[in-house]
Amino acid sequence: MTTMTENASGLREFKMPDVGEGLTEAEILKWYVQPGDSVTDGQVVCEVETAKAAVELPIPYDGVVRELRFPEGTTVDVGQVIIAVAVAGGAPAEEAPATQAPAAAPQAPAAEEPKPEGRTPVLVGYGVAESSTKRRPRKGTEVPAQQPEPFLAATAIQSELNGHGSVAVGQRPLAKPPVRKLAKDLGVDLATVTPSGPDGIITREDVHAAVAPAPVQPAVTAPPVPAQAPAPAPVVTYDTARETRIPVKGVRKATAAAMVGSAFTAPHVTEFVTVDVTRTMKLVEELKRDPDKYGMQGLRVNPLLLIAKALLVAIKRNPDVNASWDEANQEIVLKHYVNLGIAAATPRGLIVPNIKDAHTKTLPQLAESLGELVATAREGKTSPAAMQGGTVTITNVGVFGVDTGTPILNSGESAILAIGAIKLQPWVHKGKVKPRQVTTLALSFDHRLVDGELGSKVLADVAAILEQPKRLITWA
């Protein structure tokens, strides 16, 4: 999708891009510029919130802000113009017609967006880097000496493309590193993307277009039958002095839809176990007291860290629990990796980012990943990619002082573990009633994938490790 247009007066219009997987709208949270401000290529001009996360949008050219089309708090459809910028000096040099091409060769397609010389395109979270590196000509392609690199004649480009515009088998798609990073985050194979940039280069818009849903063809229907005019809808009224209405949008709207879909699609079963975690709490205190001894320098150590490690060990011992249900193909998909989701409450609503390949991490590596995940979530900077691909999830309701709950599965996952508050309680220990640190765990699972025996084994293993944390060594 093209995110900018230009008129004859040199006024550039930047459109709301699709910053997620086929999302149709985003809310403008904050403008960082005002009319009259100068902007440069790659400068962040606003922050928007989609149904996935809050994202900062960079402007892709230099100029002066002429108009902000929407105020903060407005929900804007993808493709609508949100800001107009006057560009000094007209179009950039790279957008000029390719007049230097040999007369025998057709002109290469014009660039879709300005690419100032000496810089690479900027994605959210990436800085601007100067570079003088030029791409070498492809093997078998001659480049006239008077043409700026990396110009490729259209005939040479066509030889590298197959019949439907994609990259031919064996050829590496042309794309700059930020575009490759975007494609990786969105799960797009660049070999299937049709390039629209100069020299057959894949642009950001090409990647977004590859994940956009195909347009629905209107069905052929019979001529409409005149109908009676519908009765006017009743006017909704409420007591403004004693009631407040909050629009459901953004992350909260997406969470509501996902929870309803999960609750009414996957048959939930929840099991509970109350366990003495005194030894685990002692280990937490020991790791805090002497972090250098255990390689935990500068890392945050808390009960969640050891509970997460216990769940990973339990999954290793019972790998069939780590799966998903493929309704279309009527298959169970066993996952040989664990992307561990951690439910996080944020001002914008509940989100569940996940730690990729958590099963491969040591305890210090897991602590580092947990710290980064929590810090990013609190800042509201969690990316859509960080919330995709989860396999199992942990939700720590104990931080709110409650004993436990019956959690709803994160959509597409097989299990979710709820951690209750850890409290001193009377407990029979070695034949005597003593005060011990006790908590209640709850495991909800999809009964299509996980039967009662398997779910019970996983929960029992987690409890056994927390009761005797030395099992982290012997069972791992």
Buried (B, 14 or more C-beta within 10 A) or exposed (E): BBBBEBEEEBBBBBBBBBBBBEBBBBBBBEBEBEEEBEBEBBBBBBBBBBBBBBBBBBBBBBBBBBEBBBEEEEBBEBBBBBBBBEBEEEBBEBBEEBEEBEEEBBEBBBBBBBBBEEBBBBBBEBEEEEEEEEEEBBEEBEBEEEBEEBBBBBEBBBBBBEEEEBBEEEBEBBBBEBBBBBBEBBEBEBBEBBBBBBBBBBBBBBBBBBBBEEEEEEEEEEEEEEEEEEEEEEEEEEEEEEEEEEEEBBBBEBBEEBBEEBEEBBEBBBBBBBBBBBBBBEBBEEBEEEBEEBEBEEBBBBBBBBBBBBBBBBBBBBEBBBBBBEEEEEEBBEBEEBBBBBBBBBEBBBBBBBBBEBBEBEBBBBBBBBBEBBEBBEEBBBBBBBBBBBBBBBBBBBEEEEBBBEBBBBBBBBBBBBBBBBBEEEBEEEEEEBEBBBBBBBBBBBEBBBEEEBBBBBBBBBBBBBBBBEBBEEBE
